[in-house]
Amino acid sequence: MNIVSVSIPTPLLERVDHYVKEQGYANRSEVVRQALRTYISEARKIEELNGNITATITIIYQKNKHSNDQQHHFNNLVLTFLHTHVEEGFCIEVIVAKGEAKIMKSFITNLRNNKQISEVKVSLL
């Protein structure tokens, strides 16, 4: 097995350590491997999309650290969205989107590449 070094912010590492104990993982590496498998599986499903699709996209970011530029740029996809403050200093948005798969993939990629967004979760309908 290969060894890979990864820089992780302290708050995220603390969450990983919590899940190691709570979920009974042997170590941090097990959590990271499982997360990577899940990410690759989700990415593969998105890559294989074609035609018109409907999805919910959930994003989490620090308050005042994200702009709605992507939602405005892709306004032809975004049907509606819900914005709320979930924890001190953090916001969550649930976006309902519908449209051509190629454009949807681009929207999701733009959200994932936005450094102000800490998490992007896609659910396909």
Helices and strands as residue ranges (DSSP letters): H 10-23, H 28-47, E 52-62, H 69-73, E 78-87, E 90-100, H 101-113, E 117-124
